[in-house]
Amino acid sequence: MIEKVYKYSTDDNKIVEKIILDDNLNYIHMVFNKDEGMPEHNSNSNVYITVLRGKLSLRLNDESINYYEKSNVVKIPKGIKMNIKNLDNEVLELIIVKAPAPTFN
């Protein structure tokens, strides 16, 4: 078998699944319910966020919160302060791609 197959959760409970972490990219699946999200942090690579369902509440640096609904892909450059949350009642489901894969010293 040449290909490699990865699976991710289809549950509605909070999850951060690191599906692929290799030298090329990081591919992360996330599900958040209302008032859940990631701790504020700086992007360690170019980040591409695909909203699969729900509404992403995203604050970058010290800007006001922007909202992105399903079918949006948001690109965030490396080194930007990010605050990813679900402030909506609907479940938020995201795919995060970091490319190139971040390096850790």
N, C-alpha and C positions, 0 to 999 in steps of 0.2 A: 504494500500500500504506500503510495507516494505521498498522499495528502495526510494532514493531521487534522483531526476534528476536535473542536472544543465545544463544550456545553455550558449554558448558563441557566440560572434559576428563572422560573416563570412565576414565582410566588409574589405576593404583594407586601411581604414583610421587608423591613429595612435590611439592605444588604449592600456590601461593597465587595464585588468579586473581581479579583485580578485574574482575568481569563488568560491573557498572553503577556508575559514579561520577557522579552528577548532583546537582542542587540539592535533590532530594527525599530521596534515600537512597543508601547504599553497599550493594552486594550482592556478597559475596565468597564464592568457592568454595574450600575448602581440603581437601587430602588429606595425612595424615601416617601414616607407618609407626611402628613401635615406637621410643620414645625421641625422636621428633621433635615439634616444636611451634613456637609463636611465642615470641619473646623477651618477657620480662616487661615490661609497659607499662601505663599508665593508659588507661582507656576514654575516648575523646574525643567520645562521644555515647552515647545509649542503645544498647545492643548486644543483639541477639537472636540466639542461637546455636541452630540446628537440627541435631541429630545425625542424619545420614542412615544411617550404619552405624558399627559399632565402639563404643568406650567413651571418652568424653571425660573426661580428668583435669583438673579445674579448681580452681585455688587463687585465692581472692579476698582482697585485702588480706593480713592475716597469719593468716587462718583455715586450718584443715587442708584437705587436698585432698578434694573431693567428686567423685563419679563419676556420669556420665549416659550412659545407653545410647540406642540408636537410638529414634526417635519422641519424644524429649524436646526441648522448646524451653526454653532458659534465657534469662531477661532479666537484664541487668546494667546498673545505672544509670551515668550519666556520672560520671567522676572516680574510678572504682574500679580499684585495682591488680589486674591480671589475669595469670594464668599458665596458658596453654592448652597441654596436652601430650597425647600418646598414650603411656601407660605400659603398654598392653596389646599382646598379640601380633597381634590383628586390626587391619586397616587402619581408620583413623578418617577419616570423611568428614563435613564440616561445611558448612553455609551460614551465613554471618554477614550479618546485616542491621543497618546503623547508620542510625538514624532519630531525629531529622532528620540529614541529611548533615552531617558535621563541617565546620566552617569553619576555614580556615587563614589566619592574618594574615601 
